[in-house]
Amino acid sequence: MRGWWREITGLVLPVACGGCGRPRTELCEECGAQLHGGVPRRVRPVPEPDGLPVVHAAAGYENAVRAVLLAHKERGVLGLAGALGKALAGAVRAGAGPRSGPGPLLLVPVPSSRRIVAARGHDPTRRIALAAAAELRRAGTPARVASVLRQRRPVADQSGLGARERRANLMGALDVVAGGGRLLATGRVMLVDDLLTTGASLAEAARAIDGADGPDRPRPGARRAAVVAVSPSALEINRNCK
């Protein structure tokens, strides 16, 4: 019910830029340039958690980019999913490289808990992933969202936790739904998330996918990932990273 309410209010309430608050536009040209104007690049948090896939980010988590992500995630400004999906699609392209092997790109969102999704009234990462897949298809790249990951146990709120605490909090927290391994074997897997902070969530997601059951499970160690934004500390470390 809450999700429907947000959809309706998004149509009738005055529109303001999700980045700077400028009226009569959901995303102004200046804020859109911060989200889409850079070149997606590979990023690595320090310390880098074991098992972290190769990660590409579209932008740094600061200024307008931070504001847009928070507006979409926490305030339910659902119309921003398209712009965020466009940014994520750019990071996916950078990470995927030239097409190799059969099947589409399978965008696998890192899941939030049911409690958090219920509290927000929507699943922001999945919504952005769906927008990114649509953007990729429009540009001629076969892509679909494969929501095969789930939380198998409760985890603590990650905010305020350091890198080591986040790894401990998430260790063994995710698994692949029944039949997910067979689905993942039909294409090229790309883990996706809205934000990279310490890399603990993506490392845990890669571990879960590598352990997927079934004779056709995807080959371990072949994981790549893409995010909309990366925390400023990791971005600063990687400004010259190709």
N, C-alpha and C positions, 0 to 999 in steps of 0.2 A: 504494500500500500504506500509506503513511504517513497519508493522509487517512482510510482505513478505521480505522486504529488509533486516530486521534483521535476518530472517531465512537464507537467502542466504549468507550474510556476515559471519554468524557464521560458515558456511561450508568452506569458502575460506580463511579467515584471519588466521594468526598464533594463536595457542591456548596458553593461559597462565592460570595458576591457579587463580581462582577467589578470593582466600584468600590471597595469598602472591605474586602472579605474576610470580611464577616459570614457565619457558617455557615448552612447549610440554605436558602439562597436564591441563585438565580443573579444576581438584581439586586434589591437591597433598595429599599424605598419611597423612602428619602432619595436614593439614587444615581439611581434612576429619575426623580425629580423634577428633578435636575440635567440629565439627558439630554433629558427631554420637557417640562419645565415652562416653558421660555421660549417667546417668540414668534420664529419664524424671521425673519431680517432680511437685507437686502441688505448685503454686505460687499465692501470693496475694499482690496487690499493696497497699500502704498506703499513703493516705486514700483509703479505698476500696469503690467503688461506689455502691449505692443501686442496687440490682438486678444483680450483677455480678455473672455469673455462676461459677461453680468449674472449674478452669483453670489448665491445665498441660502444661509445657514447655519442649522442648527438650534440650535447651542450653541457655546460657547467651548471650546477645547482646553485644559482645565485640570481639576484635581481629579478627581472621579469620572468625568467624560467622557473625560479622557485615559486613565485607568486601564482603563476598559471597552474603548475602542478598541484599546489595546495588548494587553489580554487576548485579544481576538478575533483580532487580526492576528498577533501574535507568539507567543502561547502556545496558539493553536488552541482557544480556548473557543468552540466553534462555536454553542452554544446562545444566545450573545449576539447573533447575527445578527438575530433577530427584533426585539429592542429597538432595535438600531441602524437596522434597516430602517424601523421606525416613525418614528424621528427624521428619517431621510432623506426619508421620504414627506412629512412636514410641510414640509420645506424645498422639496421639489419642488412642492407645492401653492402655496406662497408665490411661487415663481418662475414657475410656469406661468400664474397668473392665470386669468381666466374662459376657459372652453373656447371655442376659435375654430378653425374649419376641420375637415375630416374626419380620421378616423384616430385611433389611440390615442396616448398619450404614449409615446415611445420613450426609455427610459432607457439611455444609452450609457456604460458604465463606462470610466474611464481605465485602460488596461491596465498591468499590471506585466510585467516580463520573465519568460520561461519559467524562467530560473534562479531568480529570487526566489520564484515560485510553487511550484517544485519544492522549494526549501529550506523553505518554510513548510508545505508539504503541503496547501495550499488557496489559493484566490484570494479574499481577503477583500472586495475592492471589489465583485466580481461577486456574491458571496454576499449582501452587504448590499443590492445593487441588486435582486436577485431577491426578497428579503424586502420591500423598499419597493414593488415592483410589485404584490406580493400584497396588501399593506396598502392600496394605492390602489384596487385592484379591489374589495376588500371594502367600501370606502366609495363605490363606484359610479363610479369614474374608470377608464375603459379604459386599461390600461398594460401594457407588456411590456418585457423587456430585449433590447436589440440590441447584442450584443458584436461590433461591426464594426471596432473599432480594433485594431491590432497594432503592435508595435515592429518597425521595419524595420532597425534597427541597434542594436548594444549601446550602453548609456549607463552613465555612472559612477554610483556610489551618491550620491544627492542629499543625504544627511545631511552637515552641515558646510559645504555650499556656500551662498554668498550668492545674492541675487536675480539679479544679472548672470551669475554662473557657472551657475546653474540654467537660465537661458534659453539660454545657449550650449550647455550639455550636452544639452538636449532639442530644439534647433532641427532640424527635419527628421527627428526620430526616429520619428514615427508616420505611419501611412497607413491607408487603409480597405481592407478585404479585398475581393476580387473580388465584384461584385454587391451590395456594401454600400450604394452610392449609391442603387440602386433600392429597397432596403429602407427607407432613411432617408426616402425621398420619400413613404412611405405613412403617415406620422404626424408628430407634433410632437416635435422632437428636444430632449432634455434631457440634457446631459452630467452625470455624477455621479461623485463621488469621496468618499473617507472624510474627507479633511483638506485644507484650503486653507492653504498657508504663504505662498508668494510668488506663486502663480497661474501659474507657468510651465507646469505640466503641463496645466492646463485651457486655457491659451492655445494650446499646441501641439496639443491635441486638437481645438480649434475650427478651427485652420488646416487640419488634415488633413481634417476633415469638409467644410469649405468647398471643398476641392480634390478631392472625390470625383468619380470618373469617371462618365460615363453621361448620357444626355439627360434623365433624370428626377431628376438630383441635387438635393439640397435647396438652397434659395435661400441664397447666402452672406450672412453678416451677421445671420442670424436666430437665433443661438445663445443659449441660456440654460443655466445650470448650477446644481446644488445639491450641497451637501456636508453631512456630519454635523456637522463641527466646523471652526472657524477658529482659527488661532493667536492667542494672547492679544494680540499687538501689533496685528494687524489688527482684532480685536474692539474694542480700546480706541479706535482711530481712528474706528470706525464705530458707537459706542454710540448716537449720536443719529441715525443714518442710517435713513431710512424705506424 
